[in-house]
Amino acid sequence: SEVTIASSALLAGHVVVGEGANIGLGASVHQRVNVGALSMVGMGSVVTRSVLPLAKTFGNPARLRGANRVGMRRRGVPEDLIELVESLYCSDRSAEDLLAILSSRPELSPYVTGW
């Protein structure tokens, strides 16, 4: 489903990778973690918690660093929705609140379904 997994990336058991996700070179994803649709995990990152859909994460441990603008543009997500996701991901809202807001938008709900 158009997932990109770079060389030397490690996925432990029971990892679920969403449609259009991108996992960078040498990233390590802990077991029982979800990598959301259209999310991007930066190279060398250590993912110990689930990655939200449409998110950009990197670091050790990997943290939410904003929206995956490039992935959303490639999928044809309108710029106003990209700005909305970016502003939400830069807020102090909980993951549950973010997912509720995203799933309430019909244009974004396909990427959040299954969470």
C-alpha positions as CSV (number, residue, x, y, z in Angstrom):
1,S,0.0,0.0,0.0
2,E,2.7,2.4,-1.1
3,V,4.7,2.1,2.1
4,T,8.4,3.0,1.9
5,I,10.8,1.3,4.2
6,A,14.4,2.3,3.7
7,S,17.4,0.0,4.1
8,S,18.4,-1.2,7.5
9,A,15.1,-0.2,9.1
10,L,14.0,-2.6,11.8
11,L,10.4,-3.5,12.6
12,A,9.8,-5.6,15.7
13,G,6.9,-8.0,16.0
14,H,3.2,-7.0,15.6
15,V,4.0,-3.6,14.1
16,V,1.2,-2.1,11.9
17,V,2.3,0.3,9.2
18,G,-0.4,2.5,7.6
19,E,-0.9,3.3,4.0
20,G,1.7,5.6,2.5
21,A,3.9,5.6,5.6
22,N,7.7,6.3,5.2
23,I,10.2,4.7,7.5
24,G,13.7,6.1,7.2
25,L,17.1,4.6,6.9
26,G,18.1,2.6,10.0
27,A,15.0,3.5,12.0
28,S,14.0,1.0,14.7
29,V,10.3,0.4,15.5
30,H,9.5,-1.3,18.8
31,Q,7.0,-4.2,18.9
32,R,3.3,-3.5,19.1
33,V,3.6,0.0,17.7
34,N,1.4,1.5,15.0
35,V,2.9,3.7,12.3
36,G,0.1,5.8,11.0
37,A,-1.0,6.4,7.4
38,L,1.1,9.0,5.6
39,S,3.4,9.4,8.5
40,M,7.2,9.8,8.2
41,V,9.7,8.3,10.6
42,G,13.1,10.0,10.3
43,M,16.3,8.0,9.7
44,G,18.0,6.5,12.7
45,S,14.9,7.1,14.9
46,V,13.9,4.8,17.7
47,V,10.1,4.5,17.8
48,T,8.8,3.3,21.2
49,R,5.3,4.7,20.9
50,S,2.7,4.7,18.1
51,V,3.1,7.4,15.4
52,L,0.0,9.4,14.6
53,P,-1.3,9.4,11.0
54,L,0.0,12.3,8.9
55,A,2.8,13.0,11.4
56,K,6.5,13.6,11.1
57,T,8.6,12.0,13.8
58,F,12.2,11.6,14.5
59,G,14.8,11.3,17.2
60,N,15.8,8.9,20.0
61,P,13.2,8.4,21.2
62,A,11.1,9.5,18.3
63,R,8.8,12.4,19.0
64,L,6.1,14.2,17.1
65,R,7.8,17.1,15.2
66,G,4.8,18.3,13.1
67,A,2.9,17.2,10.0
68,N,4.3,15.2,7.2
69,R,3.7,18.0,4.7
70,V,5.6,16.3,1.8
71,G,3.6,13.1,2.1
72,M,0.3,14.9,2.3
73,R,1.2,17.0,-0.8
74,R,2.2,13.9,-2.7
75,R,-1.3,12.5,-1.9
76,G,-3.0,15.6,-3.0
77,V,-4.2,16.8,0.4
78,P,-5.3,20.5,0.0
79,E,-2.9,23.1,1.5
80,D,-5.5,24.4,4.0
81,L,-5.9,20.9,5.5
82,I,-2.1,20.5,5.7
83,E,-2.0,23.8,7.6
84,L,-4.7,22.5,9.9
85,V,-2.8,19.3,10.7
86,E,0.4,21.2,11.2
87,S,-1.3,23.6,13.7
88,L,-2.9,20.7,15.5
89,Y,0.3,18.8,15.8
90,C,2.2,21.9,17.1
91,S,-0.4,22.3,19.9
92,D,-0.3,20.7,23.3
93,R,-3.3,18.5,22.7
94,S,-3.3,14.8,23.6
95,A,-3.1,12.1,20.9
96,E,-6.8,11.2,21.6
97,D,-7.9,14.8,21.0
98,L,-5.9,15.1,17.9
99,L,-7.3,11.9,16.5
100,A,-10.9,13.0,17.3
101,I,-10.4,16.3,15.5
102,L,-8.8,14.7,12.5
103,S,-11.4,12.0,12.2
104,S,-14.2,14.6,12.3
105,R,-12.9,16.0,9.0
106,P,-14.3,13.9,6.1
107,E,-11.3,14.6,3.9
108,L,-8.8,13.3,6.6
109,S,-10.9,10.5,8.1
110,P,-9.6,7.8,5.7
111,Y,-6.1,8.3,7.0
112,V,-7.3,8.1,10.7
113,T,-9.6,5.1,10.2
114,G,-8.3,2.1,12.2
115,W,-6.8,4.1,15.0
